[in-house]
Amino acid sequence: MFCISVAYPVKDGARFDFDYYATRHIPMVARLLGANAVRSEVRKGVTSANGSPAAFVCLANIWIRSAEEFQATLDKHGAEIMGDIPNYTDIQPILQVDEVVA
């Protein structure tokens, strides 16, 4: 099992539409991933452990069965996925593919 971690760093003056992201963007990505998608989660940054502001506006995780199939989806639909970003934010996301070990 693998997990795609998507992070949107805090940026002064940036916008982020959580409703659009959670109800339109993530479902679109899941649809494009098809059977490779296991589940997804969207989290809104509130604070850090020491009480200072959160480092990320949003963190999302998408659990997938195959990293290779994920890459194939990006190769085929990456322009569509990335083209949707301006609809909900002006923050450039950071993506990371993680292998779930526990």
One Martini backbone bead per residue (centre of mass of N, CA, C, O) as a GRO file, in nm:
protein
  102
    1MET     BB    1   0.100   0.034   0.018
    2PHE     BB    2   0.010   0.374  -0.057
    3CYS     BB    3   0.084   0.737  -0.015
    4ILE     BB    4  -0.043   1.044  -0.096
    5SER     BB    5   0.113   1.346  -0.028
    6VAL     BB    6  -0.045   1.670   0.027
    7ALA     BB    7   0.097   2.002   0.039
    8TYR     BB    8  -0.001   2.334   0.172
    9PRO     BB    9   0.158   2.602   0.227
   10VAL     BB   10   0.192   2.870   0.393
   11LYS     BB   11   0.066   3.188   0.252
   12ASP     BB   12   0.056   3.500   0.217
   13GLY     BB   13  -0.261   3.571   0.073
   14ALA     BB   14  -0.377   3.309   0.035
   15ARG     BB   15  -0.590   3.065  -0.116
   16PHE     BB   16  -0.857   2.830   0.011
   17ASP     BB   17  -1.098   2.585  -0.105
   18PHE     BB   18  -1.232   2.335   0.073
   19ASP     BB   19  -1.493   2.262  -0.069
   20TYR     BB   20  -1.380   2.211  -0.349
   21TYR     BB   21  -1.160   2.009  -0.275
   22ALA     BB   22  -1.354   1.794  -0.127
   23THR     BB   23  -1.601   1.791  -0.365
   24ARG     BB   24  -1.411   1.794  -0.646
   25HIS     BB   25  -1.107   1.726  -0.661
   26ILE     BB   26  -1.076   1.458  -0.509
   27PRO     BB   27  -1.296   1.302  -0.670
   28MET     BB   28  -1.152   1.329  -0.940
   29VAL     BB   29  -0.896   1.179  -0.865
   30ALA     BB   30  -1.035   0.915  -0.782
   31ARG     BB   31  -1.162   0.860  -1.058
   32LEU     BB   32  -0.888   0.848  -1.216
   33LEU     BB   33  -0.771   0.610  -1.035
   34GLY     BB   34  -0.981   0.423  -0.945
   35ALA     BB   35  -0.894   0.113  -0.819
   36ASN     BB   36  -0.635   0.245  -0.681
   37ALA     BB   37  -0.824   0.371  -0.489
   38VAL     BB   38  -0.901   0.366  -0.140
   39ARG     BB   39  -0.849   0.659   0.005
   40SER     BB   40  -0.933   0.976   0.169
   41GLU     BB   41  -0.783   1.290   0.307
   42VAL     BB   42  -0.874   1.603   0.469
   43ARG     BB   43  -0.675   1.875   0.612
   44LYS     BB   44  -0.678   2.142   0.847
   45GLY     BB   45  -0.482   2.379   0.954
   46VAL     BB   46  -0.418   2.511   1.290
   47THR     BB   47  -0.158   2.393   1.457
   48SER     BB   48   0.104   2.351   1.642
   49ALA     BB   49   0.240   2.200   1.915
   50ASN     BB   50   0.337   2.505   2.030
   51GLY     BB   51   0.100   2.715   1.899
   52SER     BB   52   0.178   2.779   1.640
   53PRO     BB   53   0.135   2.810   1.335
   54ALA     BB   54   0.067   2.644   1.078
   55ALA     BB   55   0.246   2.520   0.793
   56PHE     BB   56  -0.038   2.416   0.681
   57VAL     BB   57  -0.339   2.452   0.530
   58CYS     BB   58  -0.306   2.164   0.377
   59LEU     BB   59  -0.374   1.808   0.407
   60ALA     BB   60  -0.332   1.519   0.197
   61ASN     BB   61  -0.463   1.181   0.148
   62ILE     BB   62  -0.386   0.902  -0.082
   63TRP     BB   63  -0.474   0.581  -0.108
   64ILE     BB   64  -0.283   0.319  -0.270
   65ARG     BB   65  -0.175   0.029  -0.442
   66SER     BB   66  -0.004   0.184  -0.688
   67ALA     BB   67   0.260   0.370  -0.800
   68GLU     BB   68   0.256   0.303  -1.102
   69GLU     BB   69  -0.044   0.376  -1.150
   70PHE     BB   70  -0.017   0.664  -1.060
   71GLN     BB   71   0.184   0.751  -1.280
   72ALA     BB   72  -0.003   0.680  -1.516
   73THR     BB   73  -0.218   0.887  -1.438
   74LEU     BB   74  -0.036   1.136  -1.461
   75ASP     BB   75   0.041   1.097  -1.757
   76LYS     BB   76  -0.267   1.115  -1.855
   77HIS     BB   77  -0.401   1.346  -1.614
   78GLY     BB   78  -0.217   1.582  -1.508
   79ALA     BB   79  -0.331   1.834  -1.653
   80GLU     BB   80  -0.612   1.818  -1.524
   81ILE     BB   81  -0.531   1.825  -1.229
   82MET     BB   82  -0.350   2.085  -1.238
   83GLY     BB   83  -0.575   2.268  -1.379
   84ASP     BB   84  -0.759   2.276  -1.106
   85ILE     BB   85  -0.608   2.443  -0.889
   86PRO     BB   86  -0.716   2.744  -0.944
   87ASN     BB   87  -1.010   2.670  -0.822
   88TYR     BB   88  -0.875   2.661  -0.495
   89THR     BB   89  -0.571   2.780  -0.553
   90ASP     BB   90  -0.229   2.958  -0.517
   91ILE     BB   91  -0.088   2.695  -0.425
   92GLN     BB   92   0.184   2.497  -0.437
   93PRO     BB   93   0.212   2.173  -0.434
   94ILE     BB   94   0.325   1.896  -0.236
   95LEU     BB   95   0.453   1.585  -0.340
   96GLN     BB   96   0.426   1.243  -0.199
   97VAL     BB   97   0.550   0.913  -0.198
   98ASP     BB   98   0.435   0.652   0.017
   99GLU     BB   99   0.518   0.385   0.213
  100VAL     BB  100   0.334   0.161   0.389
  101VAL     BB  101   0.451   0.005   0.707
  102ALA     BB  102   0.193   0.052   0.947
   0.00000   0.00000   0.00000
